Each structure stands twice: as structure tokens, then as C-alpha cells.
Amino acid sequence: MPVHQSALDLLEIMAVSAGDRLGPYELLTPIGSGGMGEVWKARDTRLGRAVAIKILNAHSERLQMEAHAIAALNHPHICTLHDVGRTTW
């Protein structure tokens, strides 16, 4: 994918709908969307649990650094990070 492609173009390429699967996660219903991407209620088909999936418009090194920082946190008022990655749609 060309680096110069706009975030809007990326979002159109990554358009998803209920029932789609991202690896082991089955998308159920959209929760919300904003400038960074969309959040979906999903089901982890491996463990049979409800999860939230955030689909970003673009992937960056900053996201990887933030994911590592969040994964190190353990607090009842902070969501647990279970997975991070890239996918081609």
C-alpha cells in the first residue's frame, strides 16, 4: 500500500461489517467511531468471551509503543490489552 495514501482511503479499504472475522475475532456490532477509527463489540472465538476491537485508520510505531505500555498495566479501571497486530483486508 503506498505511503502517500490518505487515511480516508485506508478506512474505505478496511471497511468491515458484522460477521466479519479478524483472525480469531468475530465482529458483532459497532460501538462507535471517530477520527482514529472504529470500535466494535466482538467475540473471541478461541475463548468464547466478549471483547472490544479497535480498528485504526493507520498503523504506526507509536501504536506499538502504546500497546507495550498498556499491556504492562494491571488495574481494575484500565481495560486489559489482549492482542495487537496488523491485517490486510
N, C-alpha and C positions, 0 to 999 in steps of 0.2 A: 504494500500500500504506500503510495507516495507520501512523503513527509509533509508536503505543502497542502494536502487535502484538509478542508475545513472540518471543524468539529461537527457542524450540521451534517455534512456528507457522511462522516463516521457514524453519527446517530442513525441516519437513514439505512446504512449498511447493517447496523446492529439491531434493527427493529425486531422485536420479539413479541410473542403473543402467548396467551395462556395455553398450557400444554407443551410448550417448547421445553427442551432439555438442554442444560448447560452442564455437561459432564453428568454427575450423579444427581443433579438438582433439577426437579421438575417445577417450572414456573406455574403458579396458581392464579394469583390476582395482583394487579398493580397496586402499590401502596401510595406512591407519589412520584413526582418528577420535578426536576429543576435544572439549573444551568449546568450542573456537573453530570447529570444522567438520570437514571430511573431506579426506583427501589421496588422490588417485587416480594410478595409472600411466596415462598416456595417450599417444597418438601425434599428433604434429603432422603433419596430412595435407598441408600445404604443402611441408614439407621432409623428410618421411619419417623423423623422428627421435623417439626416446622422450623424454618429458617427464614431470614431475610437476605435477599440477594441484591447487591447494589451493582448496577451495570453502568460503568462510567463511559463518557463520550470518548475519552482518550486515556491511554495507559502511560504512566511516566515513572521515572526513577523515584520521584517524590512519593508516589503511591507505595512503592516497595518499602521505602524507609518508614513511612507512616504505619504500614502494616506490621512491620517488625516491632515498632514501638508499642502499638496497640496490643499485639499478641503477648507482650511481656506483662501487661496489666492484668490484675485479678481483683475485681471489686464488684459487689452486688449491684452497683448503679452504673456499671460500664458493660456494654454488650461484649460478649466473647467473640473473638475472631476465629473462625474455624478453617478458612481457606482463602487464598488469593491467587489469581492467575490471569492468564490471557487466553482468549479463544478467537479463532477465525470463524466468522459466521457465514 
